[in-house]
Amino acid sequence: MADPLGITASIIAIIQLSSVVVEYINGVRGATKERKRLRDGVRACEFILQQLKDDADDTEEGKAWSETIKALEGADAPLGRLWVALNIVKEKLKPKTGLEKALMSLKWPFSEKEVEKIIWSVEREKTLLQLALTNDCRYVYLCSEAAGSIEFTSNSLAISRLTWYRKLIYEIRKCSDENKTHLTELMRAIEKNSTDHDKHLSRLIQSFEAASIQRNRQLMDVKIGVDGLHQAQDDQQRQTVLDWLTPINYGHQQSDFIRRRQAGTGQWLLDSPKFQTWLETDRQTLFCPGIPGAGKTILTSIVVEGLTTRSSTDPSIGIAYIYCNFRRQDEQKIDDLLASLLKQLAETQLSLPGIVKELYDRHKTKRTRPSLDEISGSLQAVIALYSRVFLIIDALDECQISDSCRPRFLSNIFDIQAKTGANLFATSRFISEITSKFTKNVVLEIRASDQDVQRYVHGHMSQLPTFVSSRPKLQEEITAEITSAVEGMYVSY
């Protein structure tokens, strides 16, 4: 734990200086209104400083308080500038001796403009001190709440603390240049008008300006560090929310399918007029049915890869895809499928969409799951954040059919498409229950093209016996026979 004495030493010094300044103000006659305003301002600062000191003495969060006090300390920080302003008043009001005392004791040494500048300086620093006090009091309150509630975690407290600290640093930096300039002008004006050319004021000016440069560097370092910590906290919270939506990640399957693809295969699909029209026109559906083994999944992965490459240069394009698999039907219920689309589109945003965070906050504390309508509504809202969105659904024939999952899923997808203008690409075997849903849409049958089969065979020729590799004509015959035999169907490229 940090040493409370070390933490509050500068605060104690300014509290003591404030008391001296108030005493000196009371010892001067004349300018009653101005004296009262200045005295009240100094006392208000002294009161806040005493609260900061008391809370620092009482709290067990020594490290947290140390960070706050460090942000307030320094020549070009609230406590430093307040120290300078109070010293200006102290030096000008310090009781004189001898002949000076007889001549000056009844004279108020500040002009009305100088008093305004002093009060302005004190009030601006008091505002920053009040911000620090308020934030730390709220943090201590949350700590007390956390002691008896499972809803508060150390991580959430750390995020709250870091957010408040970042706000304090931001406010200090925002006010720094203006407050520093104002205080420097005040010091120079008073020094110029001083009859005794106070050397102490000159030293204050020099030390203040020199320390300001160093302080700015320190504050920038602190800001960079705090921003980095805050970003790490944001990233952690972002991933927590996304994983809460669904832990399912189709990225691994996409990588595996693309790895198995023979270079150049599937180009016929990408170059086809129907695909190009679908690619360039909003609110379009391209349905690609095919017989078993026609290569629908690999072609889907090729489409996903092409769209992903395109979106990498244009973040306003959103892509989300699903690979249905009858072996994973337990984790591919309708809620899971839509949640996966929502997760993919949310995680490619620069920051977590507010509606997704609200959905998490609404259910996490109650330990409930969002309804289908909530997921669908959130998905529509996130799609609206993009200029264009492509939804890719592979193997609808393997989508779960219990509880009417498949027809309900398609109904929701079509509804989302109608409301958002998203494009839909879907594949399936020839199943009437599915194909009937796409009778009004563009259909492009998937078959293993001769060119793709030939590329595949050539790519695997090295796996045949060695005598084949030395006989080009035999290789051509093998390629021709296999191409003729597959009749548009093969298990994998």
Kinemage of the C-alpha trace (Angstrom):
@kinemage 1
@onewidth
@group {chain A} dominant
@subgroup {mainchain}
@vectorlist {calphas} color= white
{ca met a 1} P 0.000 0.000 0.000
{ca ala a 2} L 1.246 3.492 -0.823
{ca asp a 3} L 2.421 5.657 2.073
{ca pro a 4} L -0.472 8.042 2.933
{ca leu a 5} L 2.009 10.667 4.126
{ca gly a 6} L 3.785 10.634 0.774
{ca ile a 7} L 0.494 10.784 -1.100
{ca thr a 8} L -0.901 13.799 0.736
{ca ala a 9} L 2.249 15.805 1.442
{ca ser a 10} L 1.626 18.365 -1.315
{ca ile a 11} L -2.025 18.669 -0.348
{ca ile a 12} L -1.062 19.372 3.265
{ca ala a 13} L 1.381 22.072 2.135
{ca ile a 14} L -1.295 23.846 0.077
{ca ile a 15} L -3.847 23.553 2.917
{ca gln a 16} L -1.346 25.260 5.205
{ca leu a 17} L -0.611 27.906 2.589
{ca ser a 18} L -4.345 28.518 2.147
{ca ser a 19} L -4.743 29.149 5.860
{ca val a 20} L -1.888 31.677 5.784
{ca val a 21} L -3.388 33.452 2.768
{ca val a 22} L -6.806 33.720 4.450
{ca glu a 23} L -5.119 35.121 7.543
{ca tyr a 24} L -3.286 37.735 5.441
{ca ile a 25} L -6.475 38.688 3.597
{ca asn a 26} L -8.207 39.257 6.922
{ca gly a 27} L -5.312 41.457 8.031
{ca val a 28} L -5.783 43.956 5.216
{ca arg a 29} L -8.341 46.717 5.243
{ca gly a 30} L -10.309 48.149 2.376
{ca ala a 31} L -11.747 46.582 -0.791
{ca thr a 32} L -14.195 44.659 1.358
{ca lys a 33} L -16.104 43.084 -1.540
{ca glu a 34} L -12.967 41.952 -3.378
{ca arg a 35} L -11.362 40.622 -0.196
{ca lys a 36} L -14.478 38.619 0.629
{ca arg a 37} L -14.678 37.068 -2.848
{ca leu a 38} L -11.027 36.080 -2.788
{ca arg a 39} L -11.206 34.752 0.758
{ca asp a 40} L -14.315 32.672 -0.032
{ca gly a 41} L -12.624 31.204 -3.117
{ca val a 42} L -9.487 30.223 -1.181
{ca arg a 43} L -11.561 28.690 1.617
{ca ala a 44} L -13.601 26.664 -0.882
{ca cys a 45} L -10.376 25.216 -2.323
{ca glu a 46} L -9.074 24.543 1.166
{ca phe a 47} L -12.266 22.635 1.997
{ca ile a 48} L -11.952 20.392 -1.101
{ca leu a 49} L -8.262 19.802 -0.410
{ca gln a 50} L -9.076 18.749 3.153
{ca gln a 51} L -11.661 16.289 1.820
{ca leu a 52} L -9.125 14.872 -0.633
{ca lys a 53} L -6.615 14.485 2.191
{ca asp a 54} L -9.128 12.843 4.533
{ca asp a 55} L -10.299 10.385 1.859
{ca ala a 56} L -6.710 9.528 0.955
{ca asp a 57} L -5.971 8.871 4.631
{ca asp a 58} L -9.042 6.655 5.028
{ca thr a 59} L -9.133 4.642 1.810
{ca glu a 60} L -7.492 1.263 1.453
{ca glu a 61} L -7.082 1.860 -2.265
{ca gly a 62} L -3.690 3.511 -1.810
{ca lys a 63} L -2.484 2.807 -5.340
{ca ala a 64} L -5.612 4.264 -6.901
{ca trp a 65} L -5.334 7.435 -4.816
{ca ser a 66} L -1.645 7.706 -5.631
{ca glu a 67} L -2.520 7.841 -9.349
{ca thr a 68} L -5.117 10.550 -8.776
{ca ile a 69} L -2.831 12.715 -6.643
{ca lys a 70} L 0.003 12.281 -9.152
{ca ala a 71} L -2.277 13.620 -11.882
{ca leu a 72} L -3.026 16.692 -9.725
{ca glu a 73} L 0.557 17.409 -8.699
{ca gly a 74} L 3.295 19.223 -10.594
{ca ala a 75} L 4.023 22.781 -11.626
{ca asp a 76} L 1.676 22.623 -14.607
{ca ala a 77} L -1.122 20.693 -12.886
{ca pro a 78} L -3.977 21.893 -10.633
{ca leu a 79} L -2.054 21.679 -7.337
{ca gly a 80} L 1.039 23.293 -8.854
{ca arg a 81} L -0.865 26.191 -10.378
{ca leu a 82} L -2.892 26.667 -7.204
{ca trp a 83} L 0.352 26.786 -5.212
{ca val a 84} L 1.661 29.535 -7.488
{ca ala a 85} L -1.566 31.577 -7.353
{ca leu a 86} L -1.721 31.393 -3.557
{ca asn a 87} L 1.931 32.347 -3.273
{ca ile a 88} L 1.281 35.444 -5.388
{ca val a 89} L -1.421 36.516 -2.954
{ca lys a 90} L 0.722 35.618 0.041
{ca glu a 91} L 3.744 37.606 -1.149
{ca lys a 92} L 1.675 40.688 -1.938
{ca leu a 93} L -0.235 40.569 1.370
{ca lys a 94} L 2.650 39.565 3.575
{ca pro a 95} L 2.774 41.975 6.572
{ca lys a 96} L 5.415 44.659 6.116
{ca thr a 97} L 7.809 45.920 8.749
{ca gly a 98} L 9.107 49.344 9.806
{ca leu a 99} L 8.310 52.285 7.502
{ca glu a 100} L 6.792 49.957 4.893
{ca lys a 101} L 4.281 48.802 7.490
{ca ala a 102} L 3.203 52.350 8.270
{ca leu a 103} L 2.755 53.222 4.608
{ca met a 104} L 1.238 49.970 3.261
{ca ser a 105} L -0.840 48.464 6.090
{ca leu a 106} L -4.088 50.082 5.023
{ca lys a 107} L -3.621 49.653 1.252
{ca trp a 108} L -5.159 46.757 -0.702
{ca pro a 109} L -2.386 45.847 -3.217
{ca phe a 110} L -4.488 44.378 -6.013
{ca ser a 111} L -6.447 46.110 -8.745
{ca glu a 112} L -9.930 44.928 -9.557
{ca lys a 113} L -8.687 43.188 -12.744
{ca glu a 114} L -5.924 41.443 -10.814
{ca val a 115} L -8.421 40.150 -8.275
{ca glu a 116} L -10.600 38.839 -11.126
{ca lys a 117} L -7.618 36.993 -12.605
{ca ile a 118} L -6.671 35.483 -9.231
{ca ile a 119} L -10.228 34.358 -8.524
{ca trp a 120} L -10.513 32.939 -12.046
{ca ser a 121} L -7.304 30.942 -11.549
{ca val a 122} L -8.409 29.613 -8.171
{ca glu a 123} L -11.879 28.684 -9.442
{ca arg a 124} L -10.546 26.772 -12.464
{ca glu a 125} L -8.232 24.683 -10.316
{ca lys a 126} L -11.007 24.149 -7.776
{ca thr a 127} L -13.186 22.676 -10.557
{ca leu a 128} L -10.516 20.082 -11.407
{ca leu a 129} L -10.008 19.245 -7.721
{ca gln a 130} L -13.770 18.782 -7.348
{ca leu a 131} L -13.786 16.425 -10.345
{ca ala a 132} L -11.033 14.330 -8.758
{ca leu a 133} L -12.888 14.259 -5.434
{ca thr a 134} L -16.234 13.327 -7.003
{ca asn a 135} L -14.802 10.531 -9.125
{ca asp a 136} L -12.886 8.964 -6.272
{ca cys a 137} L -15.860 9.201 -3.926
{ca arg a 138} L -17.952 7.355 -6.513
{ca tyr a 139} L -15.233 4.736 -6.842
{ca val a 140} L -15.106 4.187 -3.061
{ca tyr a 141} L -18.897 3.846 -3.097
{ca leu a 142} L -18.708 1.199 -5.812
{ca cys a 143} L -16.069 -0.656 -3.822
{ca ser a 144} L -18.436 -0.780 -0.861
{ca glu a 145} L -21.229 -2.012 -3.130
{ca ala a 146} L -18.959 -4.659 -4.608
{ca ala a 147} L -18.282 -6.080 -1.158
{ca gly a 148} L -21.872 -7.314 -0.929
{ca ser a 149} L -22.915 -7.849 -4.509
{ca ile a 150} L -22.020 -10.470 -7.087
{ca glu a 151} L -22.875 -8.035 -9.877
{ca phe a 152} L -19.731 -6.016 -9.227
{ca thr a 153} L -16.443 -7.606 -10.205
{ca ser a 154} L -12.862 -6.492 -9.810
{ca asn a 155} L -12.705 -6.157 -13.580
{ca ser a 156} L -15.742 -3.861 -13.759
{ca leu a 157} L -14.337 -1.774 -10.908
{ca ala a 158} L -11.023 -1.512 -12.711
{ca ile a 159} L -12.797 -0.349 -15.862
{ca ser a 160} L -14.770 2.251 -13.896
{ca arg a 161} L -11.649 3.468 -12.139
{ca leu a 162} L -9.704 3.693 -15.395
{ca thr a 163} L -12.556 5.540 -17.125
{ca trp a 164} L -12.740 8.145 -14.367
{ca tyr a 165} L -8.963 8.536 -14.248
{ca arg a 166} L -8.855 8.979 -18.009
{ca lys a 167} L -11.555 11.652 -17.770
{ca leu a 168} L -9.548 13.484 -15.094
{ca ile a 169} L -6.381 13.387 -17.242
{ca tyr a 170} L -8.393 14.618 -20.235
{ca glu a 171} L -9.866 17.540 -18.285
{ca ile a 172} L -6.452 18.492 -16.871
{ca arg a 173} L -4.912 18.509 -20.343
{ca lys a 174} L -7.847 20.398 -21.822
{ca cys a 175} L -7.537 23.151 -19.210
{ca ser a 176} L -3.753 23.112 -18.931
{ca asp a 177} L -2.762 25.573 -21.656
{ca glu a 178} L -5.496 28.079 -20.857
{ca asn a 179} L -4.930 27.960 -17.087
{ca lys a 180} L -1.153 28.176 -17.487
{ca thr a 181} L -1.374 31.148 -19.856
{ca his a 182} L -3.811 32.940 -17.582
{ca leu a 183} L -1.616 32.399 -14.515
{ca thr a 184} L 1.536 33.534 -16.348
{ca glu a 185} L -0.218 36.721 -17.460
{ca leu a 186} L -1.312 37.322 -13.879
{ca met a 187} L 2.213 36.907 -12.518
{ca arg a 188} L 3.716 39.236 -15.105
{ca ala a 189} L 1.033 41.873 -14.583
{ca ile a 190} L 1.533 41.863 -10.816
{ca glu a 191} L 5.319 41.870 -11.163
{ca lys a 192} L 5.121 44.837 -13.544
{ca asn a 193} L 2.893 46.798 -11.178
{ca ser a 194} L 4.917 45.926 -8.094
{ca thr a 195} L 6.778 48.850 -6.512
{ca asp a 196} L 9.311 46.691 -4.743
{ca his a 197} L 10.135 44.421 -7.727
{ca asp a 198} L 9.531 41.282 -5.691
{ca lys a 199} L 12.321 38.803 -6.481
{ca his a 200} L 10.239 35.903 -5.238
{ca leu a 201} L 7.634 36.532 -7.929
{ca ser a 202} L 10.352 36.511 -10.573
{ca arg a 203} L 11.590 33.164 -9.312
{ca leu a 204} L 8.033 31.842 -9.345
{ca ile a 205} L 7.643 32.841 -12.986
{ca gln a 206} L 10.908 31.230 -14.052
{ca ser a 207} L 10.354 27.972 -12.208
{ca phe a 208} L 6.750 27.770 -13.330
{ca glu a 209} L 7.560 28.180 -17.028
{ca ala a 210} L 10.457 25.706 -16.874
{ca ala a 211} L 8.392 23.102 -15.074
{ca ser a 212} L 5.455 23.528 -17.481
{ca ile a 213} L 7.450 22.054 -20.357
{ca gln a 214} L 8.390 18.994 -18.317
{ca arg a 215} L 4.862 18.610 -17.007
{ca asn a 216} L 3.388 18.594 -20.493
{ca arg a 217} L 5.714 15.748 -21.409
{ca gln a 218} L 4.750 13.823 -18.287
{ca leu a 219} L 1.039 14.304 -18.923
{ca met a 220} L 1.446 13.102 -22.489
{ca asp a 221} L 3.236 9.970 -21.257
{ca val a 222} L 0.483 9.373 -18.721
{ca lys a 223} L -2.200 9.876 -21.351
{ca ile a 224} L -0.531 7.411 -23.716
{ca gly a 225} L -0.252 4.864 -20.916
{ca val a 226} L -3.842 5.349 -19.763
{ca asp a 227} L -5.149 5.191 -23.334
{ca gly a 228} L -3.285 1.911 -23.816
{ca leu a 229} L -4.713 0.437 -20.621
{ca his a 230} L -8.169 1.671 -21.487
{ca gln a 231} L -7.946 0.136 -24.963
{ca ala a 232} L -6.905 -3.188 -23.433
{ca gln a 233} L -9.906 -3.025 -21.089
{ca asp a 234} L -12.186 -2.136 -24.021
{ca asp a 235} L -10.845 -5.043 -26.070
{ca gln a 236} L -11.361 -7.460 -23.187
{ca gln a 237} L -14.910 -6.286 -22.585
{ca arg a 238} L -15.637 -6.352 -26.328
{ca gln a 239} L -14.514 -9.990 -26.594
{ca thr a 240} L -16.535 -10.909 -23.508
{ca val a 241} L -19.714 -9.536 -25.109
{ca leu a 242} L -19.040 -11.204 -28.464
{ca asp a 243} L -18.361 -14.590 -26.853
{ca trp a 244} L -21.550 -14.169 -24.826
{ca leu a 245} L -23.515 -13.813 -28.057
{ca thr a 246} L -22.119 -17.153 -29.256
{ca pro a 247} L -18.825 -18.982 -28.841
{ca ile a 248} L -19.129 -20.426 -32.365
{ca asn a 249} L -16.494 -19.300 -34.859
{ca tyr a 250} L -16.711 -20.340 -38.511
{ca gly a 251} L -13.327 -18.818 -39.310
{ca his a 252} L -11.485 -22.091 -38.686
{ca gln a 253} L -13.698 -23.931 -41.169
{ca gln a 254} L -13.261 -21.157 -43.731
{ca ser a 255} L -9.479 -21.421 -43.447
{ca asp a 256} L -9.598 -25.201 -43.780
{ca phe a 257} L -11.814 -25.112 -46.884
{ca ile a 258} L -9.641 -22.512 -48.619
{ca arg a 259} L -6.527 -24.517 -47.795
{ca arg a 260} L -8.020 -27.516 -49.604
{ca arg a 261} L -8.938 -25.500 -52.679
{ca gln a 262} L -6.903 -26.120 -55.825
{ca ala a 263} L -5.587 -22.814 -57.174
{ca gly a 264} L -7.782 -21.390 -59.931
{ca thr a 265} L -10.844 -23.535 -59.242
{ca gly a 266} L -14.217 -21.851 -58.872
{ca gln a 267} L -13.284 -18.946 -61.127
{ca trp a 268} L -16.159 -19.858 -63.440
{ca leu a 269} L -18.594 -18.990 -60.654
{ca leu a 270} L -16.950 -15.658 -59.817
{ca asp a 271} L -16.870 -14.685 -63.501
{ca ser a 272} L -20.455 -15.745 -64.271
{ca pro a 273} L -22.909 -12.936 -65.201
{ca lys a 274} L -25.346 -14.065 -62.510
{ca phe a 275} L -22.724 -13.801 -59.768
{ca gln a 276} L -21.473 -10.443 -61.050
{ca thr a 277} L -25.024 -9.060 -61.065
{ca trp a 278} L -25.557 -10.345 -57.533
{ca leu a 279} L -22.276 -8.789 -56.438
{ca glu a 280} L -23.032 -5.339 -57.827
{ca thr a 281} L -26.749 -5.034 -57.016
{ca asp a 282} L -28.328 -4.504 -53.583
{ca arg a 283} L -31.040 -6.701 -52.075
{ca gln a 284} L -30.165 -9.642 -54.351
{ca thr a 285} L -30.350 -13.362 -53.645
{ca leu a 286} L -28.244 -15.921 -55.499
{ca phe a 287} L -29.278 -19.517 -54.813
{ca cys a 288} L -26.776 -22.178 -55.855
{ca pro a 289} L -28.140 -25.729 -55.598
{ca gly a 290} L -26.058 -28.755 -56.515
{ca ile a 291} L -25.914 -32.518 -56.311
{ca pro a 292} L -23.969 -34.153 -53.473
{ca gly a 293} L -20.229 -33.843 -54.029
{ca ala a 294} L -20.494 -30.993 -56.542
{ca gly a 295} L -18.177 -28.832 -54.441
{ca lys a 296} L -20.763 -26.412 -53.027
{ca thr a 297} L -18.881 -25.811 -49.767
{ca ile a 298} L -15.534 -25.157 -51.411
{ca leu a 299} L -17.188 -22.752 -53.851
{ca thr a 300} L -18.859 -21.029 -50.910
{ca ser a 301} L -15.466 -20.589 -49.234
{ca ile a 302} L -14.148 -19.084 -52.477
{ca val a 303} L -17.013 -16.582 -52.466
{ca val a 304} L -16.328 -15.729 -48.811
{ca glu a 305} L -12.630 -15.249 -49.491
{ca gly a 306} L -13.332 -12.961 -52.438
{ca leu a 307} L -15.764 -10.829 -50.433
{ca thr a 308} L -13.411 -10.706 -47.448
{ca thr a 309} L -10.599 -9.457 -49.668
{ca arg a 310} L -12.920 -6.825 -51.057
{ca ser a 311} L -14.073 -5.652 -47.616
{ca ser a 312} L -10.484 -5.363 -46.370
{ca thr a 313} L -10.122 -2.237 -48.500
{ca asp a 314} L -13.631 -0.960 -47.772
{ca pro a 315} L -14.706 -1.260 -44.102
{ca ser a 316} L -18.223 -0.121 -45.018
{ca ile a 317} L -18.824 -3.582 -46.507
{ca gly a 318} L -19.969 -6.232 -44.032
{ca ile a 319} L -19.689 -10.017 -44.486
{ca ala a 320} L -21.101 -12.798 -42.338
{ca tyr a 321} L -21.254 -16.484 -43.209
{ca ile a 322} L -22.476 -19.805 -41.859
{ca tyr a 323} L -21.472 -23.361 -42.731
{ca cys a 324} L -24.396 -25.578 -41.778
{ca asn a 325} L -23.365 -29.083 -40.712
{ca phe a 326} L -25.682 -31.903 -39.707
{ca arg a 327} L -23.020 -33.132 -37.244
{ca arg a 328} L -23.250 -29.828 -35.334
{ca gln a 329} L -27.016 -29.403 -35.233
{ca asp a 330} L -27.035 -29.046 -31.449
{ca glu a 331} L -25.147 -25.754 -31.757
{ca gln a 332} L -26.936 -24.564 -34.891
{ca lys a 333} L -30.413 -23.762 -33.671
{ca ile a 334} L -32.064 -20.702 -35.162
{ca asp a 335} L -30.957 -18.442 -32.272
{ca asp a 336} L -27.368 -19.656 -32.670
{ca leu a 337} L -27.343 -19.058 -36.422
{ca leu a 338} L -28.652 -15.501 -36.220
{ca ala a 339} L -26.424 -14.732 -33.225
{ca ser a 340} L -23.423 -15.867 -35.237
{ca leu a 341} L -24.288 -13.479 -38.068
{ca leu a 342} L -24.716 -10.696 -35.504
{ca lys a 343} L -21.376 -11.493 -33.855
{ca gln a 344} L -19.452 -11.461 -37.139
{ca leu a 345} L -20.883 -8.119 -38.232
{ca ala a 346} L -20.435 -6.566 -34.773
{ca glu a 347} L -16.803 -7.616 -34.346
{ca thr a 348} L -15.668 -5.992 -37.595
{ca gln a 349} L -16.886 -2.584 -36.420
{ca leu a 350} L -14.213 -0.261 -35.008
{ca ser a 351} L -16.043 -0.217 -31.683
{ca leu a 352} L -18.668 -2.536 -30.254
{ca pro a 353} L -22.091 -1.356 -31.497
{ca gly a 354} L -24.138 0.193 -28.704
{ca ile a 355} L -27.177 -1.986 -29.360
{ca val a 356} L -25.081 -5.134 -28.833
{ca lys a 357} L -23.665 -3.766 -25.563
{ca glu a 358} L -27.189 -2.858 -24.422
{ca leu a 359} L -28.385 -6.382 -25.263
{ca tyr a 360} L -25.557 -7.817 -23.149
{ca asp a 361} L -26.205 -5.468 -20.229
{ca arg a 362} L -29.931 -6.210 -20.300
{ca his a 363} L -29.497 -9.972 -19.990
{ca lys a 364} L -26.147 -10.596 -18.313
{ca thr a 365} L -27.197 -9.403 -14.845
{ca lys a 366} L -30.358 -11.553 -15.043
{ca arg a 367} L -28.433 -14.520 -16.471
{ca thr a 368} L -30.953 -14.772 -19.331
{ca arg a 369} L -30.552 -15.150 -23.077
{ca pro a 370} L -31.934 -12.726 -25.689
{ca ser a 371} L -35.092 -13.677 -27.535
{ca leu a 372} L -35.167 -14.393 -31.247
{ca asp a 373} L -36.834 -11.028 -31.877
{ca glu a 374} L -34.105 -9.227 -29.906
{ca ile a 375} L -31.327 -10.942 -31.853
{ca ser a 376} L -33.062 -10.275 -35.169
{ca gly a 377} L -33.663 -6.613 -34.269
{ca ser a 378} L -30.061 -6.161 -33.181
{ca leu a 379} L -28.838 -7.819 -36.379
{ca gln a 380} L -30.885 -5.405 -38.475
{ca ala a 381} L -29.508 -2.442 -36.514
{ca val a 382} L -25.897 -3.565 -36.986
{ca ile a 383} L -26.425 -4.239 -40.712
{ca ala a 384} L -27.589 -0.618 -40.983
{ca leu a 385} L -24.111 0.485 -39.870
{ca tyr a 386} L -22.673 -0.775 -43.192
{ca ser a 387} L -23.189 0.549 -46.700
{ca arg a 388} L -23.517 -3.031 -48.003
{ca val a 389} L -23.801 -6.424 -46.324
{ca phe a 390} L -23.397 -9.933 -47.750
{ca leu a 391} L -24.871 -12.925 -45.913
{ca ile a 392} L -23.500 -16.321 -46.997
{ca ile a 393} L -25.282 -19.534 -45.971
{ca asp a 394} L -23.801 -22.876 -47.040
{ca ala a 395} L -25.564 -26.266 -47.004
{ca leu a 396} L -29.093 -25.286 -46.033
{ca asp a 397} L -30.002 -28.961 -46.493
{ca glu a 398} L -27.881 -29.717 -43.387
{ca cys a 399} L -29.633 -27.082 -41.278
{ca gln a 400} L -31.546 -28.509 -38.318
{ca ile a 401} L -35.152 -29.339 -39.183
{ca ser a 402} L -36.522 -30.040 -35.679
{ca asp a 403} L -38.685 -27.289 -34.161
{ca ser a 404} L -39.094 -25.957 -37.725
{ca cys a 405} L -35.616 -24.467 -37.428
{ca arg a 406} L -34.820 -24.371 -41.141
{ca pro a 407} L -38.045 -22.728 -42.385
{ca arg a 408} L -38.010 -20.265 -39.478
{ca phe a 409} L -34.381 -19.435 -40.149
{ca leu a 410} L -35.051 -18.794 -43.840
{ca ser a 411} L -38.117 -16.729 -42.989
{ca asn a 412} L -36.043 -14.549 -40.640
{ca ile a 413} L -33.236 -14.169 -43.176
{ca phe a 414} L -35.652 -13.099 -45.918
{ca asp a 415} L -37.330 -10.649 -43.533
{ca ile a 416} L -33.962 -9.146 -42.529
{ca gln a 417} L -32.980 -8.887 -46.179
{ca ala a 418} L -36.231 -7.097 -47.056
{ca lys a 419} L -35.720 -4.556 -44.254
{ca thr a 420} L -32.005 -3.926 -44.701
{ca gly a 421} L -31.208 -4.539 -48.375
{ca ala a 422} L -28.572 -7.174 -47.577
{ca asn a 423} L -27.459 -9.612 -50.281
{ca leu a 424} L -27.907 -13.347 -49.712
{ca phe a 425} L -25.872 -16.210 -51.161
{ca ala a 426} L -27.075 -19.719 -50.299
{ca thr a 427} L -26.269 -23.293 -51.324
{ca ser a 428} L -28.145 -26.552 -50.860
{ca arg a 429} L -28.817 -29.941 -52.317
{ca phe a 430} L -31.911 -30.284 -54.508
{ca ile a 431} L -34.558 -30.537 -51.794
{ca ser a 432} L -38.002 -29.290 -52.807
{ca glu a 433} L -38.730 -27.828 -49.373
{ca ile a 434} L -35.695 -25.580 -49.824
{ca thr a 435} L -35.675 -24.899 -53.565
{ca ser a 436} L -39.326 -23.809 -53.384
{ca lys a 437} L -38.264 -20.897 -51.170
{ca phe a 438} L -36.053 -19.525 -53.943
{ca thr a 439} L -38.327 -19.804 -56.972
{ca lys a 440} L -38.450 -16.001 -57.326
{ca asn a 441} L -34.703 -15.582 -57.001
{ca val a 442} L -31.753 -16.026 -59.331
{ca val a 443} L -30.607 -19.664 -59.418
{ca leu a 444} L -27.179 -20.877 -60.554
{ca glu a 445} L -26.601 -24.622 -60.393
{ca ile a 446} L -23.240 -25.738 -59.063
{ca arg a 447} L -21.510 -28.487 -60.997
{ca ala a 448} L -17.900 -29.566 -61.108
{ca ser a 449} L -16.674 -27.876 -64.291
{ca asp a 450} L -14.280 -29.772 -66.558
{ca gln a 451} L -11.624 -27.104 -65.987
{ca asp a 452} L -11.891 -27.450 -62.209
{ca val a 453} L -11.696 -31.249 -62.362
{ca gln a 454} L -8.649 -31.075 -64.619
{ca arg a 455} L -6.923 -28.636 -62.252
{ca tyr a 456} L -7.664 -30.928 -59.361
{ca val a 457} L -6.316 -34.023 -61.145
{ca his a 458} L -3.154 -32.249 -62.266
{ca gly a 459} L -2.637 -30.976 -58.740
{ca his a 460} L -2.709 -34.535 -57.360
{ca met a 461} L -0.856 -36.306 -60.167
{ca ser a 462} L 2.286 -36.511 -58.028
{ca gln a 463} L 0.463 -38.880 -55.675
{ca leu a 464} L 0.135 -41.525 -58.415
{ca pro a 465} L 2.850 -44.167 -58.997
{ca thr a 466} L 6.185 -42.815 -60.258
{ca phe a 467} L 5.865 -44.372 -63.709
{ca val a 468} L 2.905 -42.049 -64.378
{ca ser a 469} L 4.954 -38.878 -63.847
{ca ser a 470} L 7.333 -39.907 -66.640
{ca arg a 471} L 4.576 -40.477 -69.198
{ca pro a 472} L 2.783 -37.209 -70.159
{ca lys a 473} L 0.452 -38.961 -72.570
{ca leu a 474} L -0.709 -41.323 -69.837
{ca gln a 475} L -1.357 -38.338 -67.612
{ca glu a 476} L -3.545 -36.783 -70.282
{ca glu a 477} L -5.515 -40.020 -70.666
{ca ile a 478} L -6.039 -40.283 -66.906
{ca thr a 479} L -7.203 -36.673 -66.734
{ca ala a 480} L -9.637 -37.146 -69.629
{ca glu a 481} L -11.112 -40.352 -68.196
{ca ile a 482} L -11.637 -38.876 -64.737
{ca thr a 483} L -13.158 -35.689 -66.159
{ca ser a 484} L -15.591 -37.724 -68.221
{ca ala a 485} L -16.480 -40.040 -65.358
{ca val a 486} L -17.273 -37.529 -62.601
{ca glu a 487} L -20.263 -36.034 -64.477
{ca gly a 488} L -20.233 -32.809 -62.487
{ca met a 489} L -19.645 -34.436 -59.118
{ca tyr a 490} L -16.627 -35.008 -56.918
{ca val a 491} L -16.167 -34.952 -53.180
{ca ser a 492} L -13.504 -32.251 -52.896
{ca tyr a 493} L -11.374 -30.048 -55.125
